[in-house]
């Protein structure tokens, strides 16, 4: 008899979010994990690796934000998507000198 759920079951539960009636928090999905990975690498790297890691961060964050905006389960999650996209656009615009 197993008392702990399998990894796949934990992942599925984490993706549903909490609280179940109005999900505000959930385990990070793939684009957000990519963004977090880029952020961690950018924090410890220098030179061109640092720049590429920031690019990965912004690409992952933009993908996550678009997913939340297009398919968020409630207005709070869609609002987070809008905020994430605005953040990415502003930061990229500043980097391009706009």
Secondary structure by P-SEA (a helix, b strand, c coil): ccccccaaaaaaaaaacccccccccccccaaaaaaaaaaaaaaccccaaaaaaaaaaaaaaaaaaaaaaaccccaaaaaaaaaaaaaaaaaaaaaacc
